Amino acid sequence: MKLTKLMLVVSLILCIGLGSGYGFKKESKADSDKEKLALKIAAMDSLLTMEESKSLPIIEKFLKSSVDPKLREKAVFILSQQRSEKALNLLLNLAKNDPSAKGRQKAIFWIGQHNNEKSYQFLADIYDNSTDLKVKTKIIFALSQQTHDKAFNKLMQIAKSGKELKLREKAIFWLGQSNNGKSYKLLAELYDNSKEIRIKSKLIFAFSQLNSEEAYQKLATIAKSDTDPKVREKAIFWIGQSNSVKSFKLLAEIYDNTKNSKIKQKIIFSLSQQNLDESYQKLAQIALKDADVKAREKAVFWIGQGHGKKSLGLLIKIYDSSSNVSLKKKAIFSISQIESSEAFNKLVSIAKTDKNTDLRKKAIFWIGQSKNPKAGKILEEIIYEK
């Protein structure tokens, strides 16, 4: 049979493609393995819908024979969804003997979801006999998920007298998330008897998370009168996260009764985080009249960051009424952060007419950063000014 030109070209292309590895793409081993894994995971997922009496033996057999980490993790999850004594025993065995550290930690996590005496005792025993910080951290979380008194008391024991500071901090954190009515009293006792700043800081956060009047009053006491300024600052910060008139009044009271400049600055920040008219008015009062210049500067900065056009008139008033150059510079910056023609015009006025060269230079700089279409023309006018 005679071959046409077209047939010869096609034959040649096919030969080249087959000989060089191009043309028809063969399925790679990696693709094949990925598909097999996906099918195995799908089969594992289907075990979730089966009766435990049928699925559990399959999972048990698989965990004894397979070393694939992804499949083992899936198997542990399926096991965790079953609530029989046998399923729990398998989890306990994995927590002790799984070949991978991640597998043991996953088992510990799921054991914590079994809210019973047996799971608690197992977790407590591992905690007491382990030297692995990661394992201990996982156990602390697992204990925090259990609602009975023994788990709560174990967390308190760790928080009070654990050897590792990080583990004590973890226990305190989870006690702060607890709904146990005894949490506040025990954490307050721990605070009063503690000397470590890190522990006190964690306890302050825990108080801020407890939804109780006692915990709030404890924060108030720390913020007002603790002997350590850093600890007071922590309490002030968390009080400020409560966007309420009650917390505003407390912050304003502390501000008015302290001479500590750093404490004042922390309160100013906390006031700036509150979306309250009372907080804004207090910031305005500080910015206009406070005897502490650093405090006034901080107030001016935060007024410009959080209140937009609403604050422009106040910032202009502060600029025009102050003789303090440092404060005026802060006001120029805050004005520059407001995107309005009025704010831009004030910068232009300062740049062209202020008697202080440094202030004019500051205003010129921020005009250059402005998105206002007139900025280039203004700078040109200043350049060619005679």
N, C-alpha and C positions, 0 to 999 in steps of 0.2 A: 504494500500500500504506500502510495506517495504522500509524504508529509507536507502540509502547506507551511508557509512562512510563519503564520500565527501559531500553529501547533508547535513548531520548533522553538519559538520564543517562550511559549508557556512551559514546554518541557525543560528548557534550560533554566528558567526561573525556579521551577520545582526542584531541580537537581541541586542548584546552588543553595536554595533554602534548606533542603534536607541535609546537605553535606556540611553546612556551616552552622547549623543549630538555630537558624532563623526560619521564618515561615510559619510552621505549625508549632505552637507553644505547648510543650509538655508540662504536665502538672508537676511542680517541684515537690520534693519530700517535705519541705517546711509547710507548704499549703495542705498537703495530705494530712500531716500530723495535726495541723490546726483544725481541720474538719473533723478528724477523729475525736479530738478533745472536746469540740463543741457538741458532738453527738453524745459523748459520755456524760457531759454536764447536763444535757437535756434529759438523759436517762435518769441521772441522779435527781433532778428536779421532779420527775414523775413519781419518784418514791415518796415525795411529800403527800401525795394524794392517796397513797395506799394505806391499808390498815397496818398498825405498828407491828402486829404479829408476823406480817409478811415482809415488811421493809427492814425491820431491825436486824434480822439475821444476815441480810444482804450487806447492810452497812458494816456490821461487825466483821464479816468475812473480808470485805474490801479493806477496812482499816488494818487488818492483819497482814495484808499482802501488798498493798500499793504504796509507793513512795512518792508519787506525783503530788507536789505541794498544793496545786490548785484543786485537784480532785479531793485531796484529803481535807482541805479547808471546806469544800462544799459538803463533804460527808459529815464533818463535825457540826456544821450548821443544821443539817437535816436531823442529826442525832439530838441537837439542842432543842428541837421543836417537839420532841417526844417526852412525855412526863412520867414514864414508868420508872420503877426502881432499877430495872436492868439498864435502861438508857442512861440514868444518872451514874450508875457504876462504871459504865463504859467511858463516860466523860471524866470521871475521877481517875481512871486508869490512864487516859490520854494526858491529863494534866500532870501526871507524874512521869510518864514513860514515853510520850510521843518523841520520835527522833528529832524533830525540829523545835527550836525555842519558840518560834511563832505559833506552831501547833499547840504547844503546852499553854501558851498565853491565851490563845483563842478558847481552849477548853476551860480555863479558869474564868474567863469572861462569862461563858454560858453557864457555868456552875453557879455563879452569883445570881442567875435568874431563877434558880431553884430555891425558893425561899423557905428552907426547912433546916432542922437541926443538923441533919447529916451533912448537908453541903456546907453549912457554917463551920462545923467542927473540922472538916477537911481543909477548908481555906485557912482557918486559924492555925492548924498544925503545919501546913506548908509555909505560912508566913513566919512562924516561929523558928522553923528549921532551915529556911533558905537564906542564902547570902546574895542572891541575885536581885539587884534593885529594880530591874524591869518587872520581874515576876512579882515582887512585893508591891510595886505600884499597881499592877493589874489586880492583885488581891484586894488592895484598899478600895479600888473602884467596885469590885465585885461585892465586897462587904457593904458598901454604901447603897447597893441596890436591894439589900435585904431589910425587911421592916421589923424584925424582932429585936428584943433588947440585947441579946448576946452580941449580935453584929455591931449594934450601936456602941455598946460598952467596949468592944475590941477597938473600934475606931478611936474612942476617947483615950484608951490606954496608949495607943500609938501616938496620938496627938500630945499627950502629957509627957511621956517618958521614952519615946522611941530614940534609938541611938543615932539614926540618920536624920539630919535636919530636913532634907527634901521630903522624906516620907512623913515626917510630922506635918509639914506644910500641906501635903496632899490630903492627909486625914482631916486637918482643919478645914480645908476647902470643902470636902464632901459633907462634913458635919454642918457647915453653913448652908448647904443645899437641902439638908434634912428637914422633914416635917415633924420630927420628934420634939415634943413639948419640952423635953429636958435639955435640948441643945443650948439654949441661951445661958441658963444657969451654969452649966459646966464650962462653956467657953468663956464666960465672964470670970469664973474662978481661975481658969487657966491664964487669962490675960493679966489678972491682978498678981499672979505668982510668977509671971514670966519676965525675964530680963533681956532675952534676945529680940532685937529690933525686927528681924525677919519674921519671927513667930508673931510678934505683936501686929505687924503689918498684915499678915494673913488673917489674924483674928479680927482686925478692923474690917477687912473685906467680908469676912463671914458674918459679922454683925449687920453689915449693909444688906446682906441677902436674906436675913431672917425677917419675916414679916410680923414683927412684934413691937409694941411700944417700948418694952424693956430694952430691946436691942437698940432702938433709936435713941433712947435716953443715955445709953452707954456711950454711943458715938458722940452725943452732945457733950457728955462729961469729959471724954478724951479730948475733943476739939477745944474745949474751954480751958482745961486745967492740967493736962498731962505735962509732966516735967520735961519730956523730950519733944522739942519742936518738930522734928521729923515725923514723929508719931501723930502729933496734932495736925500736921499738914495732910497726912493720909486720911484722917477722919474728916477733915474739912472737904477734901476732894469727894469722898463718897456721900457726904451730906448734900453737896452741890448737885449730885446726880439725881437727887429727888426733886422733881420740878413742882414744888408745892410752896404755898405761902408760908407754911409752917417752917420749912427748911430755910426759906429766905429770911424770915425773922430771926432765926437762930444765927445765921451767918452775919446778918447786920449787927446783931447784939455783940457777937465775938469781935467783929471789926471795930466797933465803937469803943470797945474796952481793952484793946491790945495796942501796945506800942512797938511790937515786933514787926519790922518791915516785911520780912519774908512771909510771915503769917498773913499780913494784909494782902500781899500779892497773890497768895494762894486763894484767899477769899474772893478777890477781884476776879480771878479766873473762874472760880465756881459760880459766881454771880453771872458771868458772861455765858455760862452754859445753860442757864435757866431761861425759859421762854416766858418770862413774867414781866409785866409792866413795872412792878415794884423793884425788881432787880435792875432793870434799865435805869430807873430814876435814881437808885442808889449809886450806880456807876457814874451817872451824870453829876451827882453831888460830889463824889470823890474827885472826878476829873476837874471840876470847877473850883473846889474850895479846900481840898485836903492839904494839910500842912506838910505831908510827906510827898516830896516831888516824885520820887520813884513810883509811889502808889498812883499818883496822878497820871504819870506816863503810861503805866500798865492799863489804867482805866481807859485812857484815850485810845490805846492800841485796840483793846477788845471792843470798844464801842464801834470803831471803824470796821471790825471784822464781822460783827454779827447783826448789825441793824440797818445797813444800807442807807437809802436816801433819807429815811426817818431821822438819822443821826447827823445829817449834814449841817443843819442849822446850829446844833449844839457844838459841833467841831469847829465851825467858823467862829462861834462865840468864844470858845476856849482859846483859839488862835489870837483873836483880836484883843482879848482881855488879859492875856498873859504877857509877862515880861521875861519869862524863863525861856532861853533859846532852845534848850534840850526838849522842853515840853512842846514848843512850837514845831520842832522838827518831827516829833511824833504825830502832831496834828496834821502836818503836811502829808505825811505818809498815809494816815487814815483817810484824809480827804481824797488822796490819789486812788484809793481803792474803791471809791464810789463812782460808778459809771453814769454820770449825768452832766448836762451842759453847765449846770450851776457849779458843780464841783470843779470842772475844768476851768471855768471862768475865774474861780477863786485862786487856782494855781497860777493862772496867767497874771492875775492882779499882784500876787506875791512876787512872781518872777520879774515883773516890770517895775514895781513901785516900792517894794519893801526896803527899808533903810539898811537892813542887815544883809551883807553880801552872801554869807553862808546860807541863809534862809532862801535867798533868791536862787542860789545854785541848786539847792534841794528841790525847789519847785520846778526849775528848768529840767532837772534830771527826770522827774516824774512826768512832766509834759512829754518828754521824749519817749517814755514808756506807754503813753496814752494811745488808745485806739481812735481818739477823736480826729476827724479829718482835717481839723484846723491846726493840728499840732505842728506840722511842718512849716506852715506859714508863720506861726508864732515864733518858732525857733529862728526862722529866717529874719524876721523883724528884729529879734534880739541881736543876731549876728551883725546886721547892718546898722544897728542903732549908733548914733553919733553922740 
